[in-house]
Amino acid sequence: MDAVKHGALAISSAAVSFSALAIVGALSALAANERVAFPQDYAAGVHYTTVNRGSVREEIFTSREAIEAARNGRPLPDGTVITMEDYRGGELYRYVVMEKRAGWGEAYPANVRAGDWEFREFRPDRTPNRDEDGSRCMSCHRPQASKDFVFTYDRMQAAR
């Protein structure tokens, strides 16, 4: 009987430990998301593309250094920020910002992260949308690993 109780206790302890790790992982990912601040001067950078999909229009900006890296077929440099203005029906709906910093990917499990990129959504008034933690962005960008996790990498290469 003691062996059965001991086994049940071990299984219960393992379940609690696993749950605690999952919670800590989720909290660290949310905390990691807080590292991305709104880039106040993003529009002074390079507006390198416009993406139109139905009534959605995306205006995308980054730095000259990121454009040069892409044009030379290199990964985007540490510190790269890409800012997207998302318009729906002609009205600014939100901003989405992705920022790359060495080591930032370590906040996420390997099967979730998109390199060292963090993603954050901001409302039209530039305040963080705390209902979004960037995980949807990461899951969508993961298949773009060969292009440094950036859907518009080819457009960066072609930018002037």
N, C-alpha and C positions, 0 to 999 in steps of 0.2 A: 504494500500500500504506500509506504514511504517513497518507493521508486516511482510510483505513478504520480504522487503529489509533486515529487522533485521534477519529473519530466514535464508535468503541466506547468509548474512554476517556471521552468527554463523556457518553455514555448511562450508563456505569457510575457516573460521578461524580454525575450527576443522581439515579440510583437511590439511591446512598448518602446524598445530601443529603435526598431525600424520606424515606428510612427514618429518618434522624437527626431530622428535623422531627417525624415521627410519634411517635418515642420521647420526644422532649422534650415534645411536646404531652401525651402520656399521663402522663408524670411530673409535669408541672405541674398536670394535672387531679387526680392523686392527692395532690399537695402541697396543692392548693387545698382538697380535701376535708378535710384536717387542720385547716382553720380553724374548723370547727364543733365546739364543745365541748359536752359534755352540760350542759343547762340545769338546774342543781340545784334551782332554785326554780320550775320550770315549773308545778307543781300549785297554786301560789299565784295563778296567772293565772286566766283564764276557761276553764272546761270548757264548750265550746260545742256539742259534738255527740258522739253515739255512732253508729258505723256498724257494722251487723251484716251479715255475709255468711256464711251457713252456720255453721260452727263458729268463725269468725273474728269477734272483736269488737274494734273500734278506739275508744279513748277519746282525744279530741283536745282539746288545750289551746293557748291563745295569750294575748296580752296584751289588756288593755282598749283600748289605742290601735289595735291591729289590728282589733278588733271595730268600733270607732267609724268607722274608715276604710271598712271594708266596708259598714257601715250607710249611709254617705254616698256609696257608689258610687265611692270613690276607690281607687287602688292602695294596697296595704299599705305602711306606712312603712318606711324604711330601719331596720334593726335588728330587724325582726319575726322572731320565732322561733315556729314551730309544732311542737308535740311530740305524737307519737302513741304511745300505749301499745297494743301489738299482742298480743292474747290469742288463743291457739289452744287449743280444748278446755278453756277456763276457766283456763288457766295463762298467765302472762306469758311471751311468746315473745321479744319484742324491743321496743326503742324505735326510732322513726324520727324524726329531727329535720331540719327544713328551716329555714334561716336566710337572710335577705335582707340583703345589704350592697351598697352602691353600688360598682360596678366588679367584683364577684366574677364575673360572667358572662364577663368578658374572658379568663379562664383557659381557656375552652373555645371550640372553633370555633363560628361562628354557627349552623351546622346542627345543633348538639348542645345548646347551652345552653338553660336554662329561665329566661330573664331574668337577674337577679342572685342567683338562689337557689342555695344549696349544700345538699346532702342528705348525711346520714350516719346509718348504722345503728349502734345500740348493743345489746350483749347485756343480758339481764336484770340483770346486776350493774353495769350502766352503763359498762362498758368498751367502747371502739370495736371494732366488728367489721371488722377490716382486710381481710376477704375481699370486702367490698362497697365500691365506690368512689363510689356515688351516681349512676353513669351510667344504670342502669336506671330510677331514680327520675326523672331528667331526661327520658329519652325518653318516659316515661309521662305526665309533667306538661306536656310541650310543647304538646299540643293544647288545653290550658286557658289559653293566652296571654291571651285576652280576659277572663279572671277572675284575672289576676295569677298564673297558673300553679298555682292552688289549686283542687283538686276540691271542697272544701267551702266555697268563697267564699259561695255562696248561704246556707249554714247560718250563716256568720258574720253575714251581713246580718240574719238572723232572730233571732240570739242576744239574750238580755236581759242 
